[in-house]
Amino acid sequence: MSAHEVITIMSKLKSLHESLLKLSYEKTDLLKEGKIDAFQKLLVNENKHVQAVRQLEEKRVALTEQWFLQQGLAGHEHTVSEMLKTLEDGEEKDELNAIFENMVVTVAELKQQEQLNKDLLQQSLQFVELSLDMLQPTMKNMNYSDNQKFGNPAQNRSVFDSKA
């Protein structure tokens, strides 16, 4: 078995990750604009992409394991980076290396973009909570002080005796 099948799967994975990155940028725009319905639709689409990535990743794992077994390299980790180390210089190695490096960059950018989206969501939730707190004041805020009506009568007495 040549590395061509792994290259094909890695190319598909790279394309899916690039598509996820585009979706992540769209998610950022929708969060900024506050378009919740469009955001929910985008999340459904994103979940489909993630499921496809999982399926392709399972195929990639199986193919790399098969490649290592056929090469007689059972003692190595069955990863693409290890595969690159053991492949002889040539067209397959160059192609796989280019796809692998491109995918690493895409995944790093995707991770950074998703962190931004997470931060935007947290800020939005904090704003909503603050707005709700302002609209629904608590009982403590309604009484102005802790001992206004139900306080200890001894605390309300003056130090001076007015009858003296």
N, C-alpha and C positions, 0 to 999 in steps of 0.2 A: 504494500500500500504506500502510495506517495503522500506527500503532505498536502496535495491539492485539495482533498476533501476538507481538511482542517482550514485551509486558506479560504475556501468557499464559505464555510460556517463563520469564520472570523469576519469575513467581508459583510455578511448579513448582520452579524452582531454590531459591527461598526455602524452600519446604516441605521439600525434600530436605535442605537445610542445617539446618533446625530439627530434623529427624529425626536427622541425624548428631550434632547437639548432645545430644539425648536419649541416643543410644547412647554418646556419650562420657562422660556422667554415669554411665550404667550400668557402663561399663568401669572407671571410677574405683572404684565400689562393689565390683565383682568383684575388682579388684586389692587393695583393702584387706582383703577377706574371704579372699583366696587361693583363689578358686574357678576353677581353671585350665580345667576342661572347659567351664564356662559361658562363660568368657572366650574360648576358641577358637571357640565357636559364635557369639558376638557378633562376633568378627572376620570371620567368613564373611559375616554379615549386613551388616557395615560395608563390606566390599569390594563387595557388590552395590550399596549406596547410592553408593559412590564411582564405580562404573562408570556408574550412571544419571546422576550429576552430569556426568561427562565427555560422555556422549551429548547431554544437554540443553545443555551449554555449546557443543558443536559446532554445534548447531542455532541457538543464540542468536547465535553469531558469524556464521553464514551469513545469518540474518535481519537483523541489524544492517547487514551489508555490503550486502544487497539494499535495505534502507531508504535508506541513504546514496546508493546509486547512483540510486534512483528520485527522490530529492530533488535530485539534481544536486550533491551535496556530496562529490565525490570527494577533495578535498584534506584532509578532516578524518580524524582517527582514527576507526575504526569501533568505538567503545565506547559503552556505555550512558550514561556521564557526558557524553560529547560529544553524544550524542543528546538528552539532557536540555537541554543548552545551546541546541540548535538548534530544539527543539520550541517551538511557540507556546504561550502560557499557555492552559490548558484542562483538561478532565477527564483526557485521556490523560496529559498531563505530570504532573499531580498524582498520578495513580494509579501511574505508573511511578516517580516520585520517592519515593513512600511505600514501594513495594516495594524499591527500590534501597537506601534508607537502612536499612530493616529488615534487609535481607540483609547489609549492611556490618556492622551491629551483631552479627548472628548469627555471621558468619564470624569477627569479632574475638573473640567469646566462645568460639567453637569452638577457635580457635587457642590461647587461654589455657588452656582445659580440656585440650587435647591436650598442652600443655607440662607441665601437672601430671601427666598420665598417664605421660609420658616420664620425668619425675623419679621417680615412684613405681616404674616398671619398673627404672630404674637402681639405686635403693635396694634393691629386691628382689634384683637380680642381685648386688649387692655383698654382701648378707647371705648368699646362697647360696654365693658364692665364699669368704667368711669361714668359713662352716660346713664347707665341704669342706676348706679348709686346716687347720682344727682336727681334722678326722677323719683326714686323711692327712698327717701331718707329713713334712717333707722329711728327707733324710739329714743335712743340716747340723744340723737341730734334734735329731736322734737322738744325735749325737756330743758334744754339749754344748760342745765347743771345737774349733777348727780343727786343732790339733796334738796332740791327745790320744794317738793311737796312731801316727800317721804323721809326727810332727813331727821336726825336725832334732835328733839326739842332742846336738849342741853346745849347743843352747838349753836342754837339760834339766840341764846341769852346773852345779854350784854355783860361786860365785865363790871360795870358800875350798877349799883343798886339805886334805882330812880326814887325809891321811897325814903331813902336816908336823908 
